[in-house]
């Protein structure tokens, strides 16, 4: 969020299948807030329902400079499956990916 991303929800999201893709939204039971570890629960305006663009597997860590492209199916929707990286630039790179996607040379 400090880099310009929008929050949909903290901790968990509702997912719904639609013709446009998987729609992610904040459950009504959760407040518009985010936990800042060591500071507390902070108010944070949540974006409305939005289409899921990719899945980031935080358990799958890659050290590859150019990792192989991977995908995951959710319902009938094929999404990019991204791996975690120990690189300090990961948050900025993810935001750039969300804004612009992969370069055409990276497409299968």
C-alpha positions in Angstrom: 0.0 0.0 0.0 2.9 2.3 0.7 3.9 1.9 -2.9 0.5 2.7 -4.3 -1.4 -0.6 -4.2 -5.0 -0.8 -3.0 -6.2 -3.0 -0.1 -9.1 -5.3 -0.8 -9.1 -7.0 2.6 -6.7 -8.1 5.3 -6.5 -11.7 6.5 -9.1 -13.2 4.2 -11.2 -12.4 1.1 -14.4 -13.6 -0.5 -14.0 -15.1 -4.0 -16.7 -15.3 -6.6 -16.6 -16.7 -10.1 -17.8 -14.5 -12.9 -17.5 -14.4 -16.7 -14.9 -11.7 -16.3 -12.7 -13.7 -13.9 -12.5 -14.4 -10.2 -13.8 -11.4 -8.2 -12.2 -10.7 -4.8 -14.0 -8.7 -2.1 -13.8 -7.9 1.6 -16.2 -10.0 3.7 -18.8 -7.9 5.4 -17.7 -9.2 8.8 -14.2 -7.6 8.4 -13.5 -4.0 9.1 -11.9 -1.7 6.6 -8.5 -2.0 8.4 -5.1 -3.7 8.2 -2.9 -5.0 10.9 0.5 -3.2 11.2 2.6 -5.7 13.2 4.1 -3.9 16.2 1.8 -0.9 15.8 -1.8 -2.2 15.8 -4.9 -2.2 13.7 -5.0 0.7 11.3 -8.0 2.1 9.4 -7.5 1.6 5.7 -10.1 2.2 3.0 -10.7 -1.0 1.1 -11.1 -1.1 -2.7 -14.4 -2.4 -3.9 -14.7 -5.9 -5.4 -11.9 -6.4 -8.0 -10.8 -9.0 -10.5 -8.0 -11.3 -9.3 -5.0 -10.8 -11.5 -2.5 -13.4 -10.3 -1.7 -15.7 -7.4 1.5 -15.2 -5.4 2.7 -18.4 -3.6 4.5 -17.1 -0.5 5.7 -20.7 0.3 7.4 -21.2 -3.1 10.6 -19.2 -3.0 12.7 -18.8 -6.2 16.2 -17.6 -6.6 16.0 -17.9 -10.4 16.9 -14.7 -12.2 14.1 -15.4 -14.8 11.8 -18.1 -13.3 9.8 -20.3 -15.7 6.2 -19.0 -16.2 3.7 -20.9 -14.2 -0.1 -20.8 -14.1 -2.9 -21.9 -11.8 -6.6 -22.6 -12.6 -9.3 -21.2 -10.4 -12.7 -22.4 -11.6 -12.4 -21.9 -15.4 -9.9 -19.0 -15.1 -6.2 -19.5 -15.8 -4.0 -17.1 -13.8 -0.3 -16.4 -13.5 1.2 -18.2 -10.5 4.1 -16.2 -9.1 6.7 -17.4 -6.7 8.1 -15.5 -3.7 11.5 -14.0 -3.9 14.0 -13.0 -1.2 14.8 -10.0 -3.3 14.2 -6.6 -1.6 12.6 -5.3 -4.8 9.7 -7.9 -4.8 7.0 -5.4 -3.6 7.9 -2.9 -6.2 8.2 -5.6 -8.9 4.8 -7.0 -8.0 3.2 -3.6 -8.3 4.8 -3.1 -11.7 3.5 -6.5 -12.8 0.0 -5.6 -11.6 0.1 -2.4 -13.6 1.7 -3.7 -16.8 1.9 -7.5 -16.8 4.7 -9.5 -18.3 6.7 -8.2 -21.3 5.6 -9.7 -24.6 8.9 -11.6 -24.8 7.9 -13.5 -21.6 4.7 -14.8 -23.1 4.6 -18.6 -24.0 
